[in-house]
Amino acid sequence: MREALLAGKDICKEFQGNTGGMVLDHVTLDIYEGDLTVIMGPSGAGKSTLLYALSGMDGITGGEIWYKGRKISGLREKQMSDLRAHEFGFVFQQTHLVSNLTLYENIAVAGYLGAGWKAKEVEQRADELLFQMGVEKAKDRLPAEVSGGEAQRAAVARAVINRPGILFADEPTGALNRQNTQEALNLLTGLNETGQSILMVTHDVRAAIRGNRILYLEDGKILDALDFPAYRDEVAKDRELRLNEWLCALSW
């Protein structure tokens, strides 16, 4: 039996204000090392809220969150910030790159802040990632001077420069066209094949089939899970068919 890398136990998150209700309703889940875990569900299901709760970016009103056997829910903000800087990577629908820094500088700054490496080590790692992500020729350009796909690849490089234990991805292809979506998914799949653990929220079936475990969230509750073997391009169509059948059965 595998030990969970990241675990949520009976997580609750209540709406604030006068509306009442639960965003997350007693959610329990395990995220395993080396997996590409996907969270799907209808709009308003609580997918992003769950991702932010698990990563410590948003608080919870009940339950516990554990990372590598350590309870992290309830940590002080400074402790949580240090954990995010050293152990967690983040990719969002919008890149959130710093507009007045080049792609190279955006990536390197994250390394200086989180890795605790010498400057030369950070610079070498940043250059390696720029090449790996296929944006080395754009390293000296500002975010506004590159395509959306190039900016997202740089954002992924920034997220993994510190070799995080887990990469959180919230709709990482949501703002990309079809070609850039495919490139971004190939990039994430490639990272996962090297052992990078990834937790991704998406509504896109083409993105979801890259995962080896898919969780379905609705009304703040996990209703079902679907397991796949490691992704291969040649089985993509069969995988998409099976996923669509499963989602239809859940009235998605």
C-alpha positions, -999 to 999 in steps of 0.1 A, spaced: 0 0 0 14 34 -11 19 62 14 3 94 4 25 123 -5 -3 148 2 -35 139 21 -67 157 30 -87 144 58 -124 155 62 -116 189 47 -144 215 51 -145 250 37 -176 272 44 -188 302 24 -182 334 42 -210 361 45 -247 356 45 -251 330 19 -240 300 40 -232 266 26 -201 245 21 -176 250 -7 -158 218 4 -179 192 23 -159 167 43 -134 159 15 -109 131 21 -83 122 -6 -48 110 -10 -23 122 -37 5 98 -44 41 105 -53 48 103 -90 11 105 -100 -5 130 -123 -38 135 -104 -66 154 -121 -96 170 -104 -126 174 -126 -162 185 -120 -188 211 -131 -183 249 -126 -187 258 -90 -179 223 -77 -150 236 -56 -121 223 -77 -99 253 -75 -109 258 -38 -97 223 -31 -64 228 -49 -58 261 -30 -67 245 3 -43 215 -3 -15 239 -12 -20 262 18 -29 291 -4 -64 292 12 -75 283 47 -100 256 57 -127 256 83 -124 219 93 -104 188 87 -66 183 83 -40 185 55 -8 164 56 23 166 34 50 140 36 37 128 69 36 163 84 4 181 93 5 214 74 -30 228 81 -27 252 109 9 262 102 17 299 107 19 319 75 57 322 76 60 284 79 35 279 51 52 304 29 85 287 34 69 253 26 54 267 -6 87 283 -16 107 251 -12 82 222 -18 54 234 -39 53 247 -75 23 265 -91 10 270 -126 -22 289 -132 -44 297 -162 -28 332 -163 10 330 -161 14 358 -135 49 365 -149 64 398 -136 59 421 -165 91 441 -162 114 410 -159 126 389 -188 116 352 -190 150 343 -177 147 367 -148 112 354 -139 126 319 -136 158 328 -119 142 350 -92 121 320 -81 153 300 -77 170 327 -57 140 330 -34 134 293 -28 163 270 -35 190 283 -12 215 276 -40 245 297 -51 239 323 -78 258 302 -104 237 271 -96 204 291 -100 216 305 -133 226 271 -147 193 256 -136 174 285 -152 192 281 -185 186 243 -184 149 248 -179 147 274 -207 162 249 -231 140 220 -218 108 241 -222 119 253 -257 120 290 -249 158 295 -247 157 319 -277 132 341 -259 150 342 -226 158 380 -228 123 390 -239 96 404 -216 64 385 -211 45 409 -234 69 402 -262 63 364 -264 33 342 -273 9 328 -248 24 294 -252 59 307 -246 48 326 -215 31 295 -201 62 273 -207 83 299 -189 57 298 -161 61 261 -158 99 265 -157 95 290 -129 73 266 -110 98 237 -111 131 255 -108 132 245 -71 124 208 -79 91 209 -59 77 178 -43 44 186 -60 33 208 -88 -2 224 -85 -17 233 -119 -50 252 -120 -65 251 -155 -30 255 -170 -43 253 -206 -74 274 -201 -60 305 -218 -42 287 -246 -52 279 -282 -52 243 -294 -16 241 -305 -3 257 -274 -25 235 -253 -10 204 -268 25 217 -262 17 226 -226 2 192 -220 32 174 -236 54 194 -213 34 185 -181 33 148 -192 70 149 -198 77 163 -163 55 136 -148 74 109 -167 105 121 -150 89 116 -116 73 150 -110 41 147 -89 14 169 -103 -21 178 -91 -41 195 -119 -76 210 -120 -91 211 -154 -125 210 -172 -108 199 -205 -111 162 -214 -80 165 -236 -60 176 -205 -76 152 -181 -67 121 -201 -30 129 -194 -36 119 -158 -34 85 -143 -59 92 -116 -90 114 -121 -112 126 -92 -147 139 -98 -159 167 -75 -194 180 -73 -210 202 -47 -178 201 -27 -177 163 -25 -156 137 -43 -182 114 -59 -159 90 -78 -124 83 -91 -111 68 -123 -77 52 -127 -56 50 -159 -22 35 -167 6 59 -177 -4 80 -207 7 72 -242 -3 91 -274 -14 59 -292 -42 52 -267 -54 88 -264 -86 82 -283 -96 51 -264 -88 69 -232 -109 99 -241 -138 76 -249 -136 59 -216 -133 92 -197 -163 107 -216 -184 76 -207 -174 79 -171 -183 116 -170 -216 110 -187 -225 84 -161 -218 111 -135 -241 135 -154 -212 159 -161 
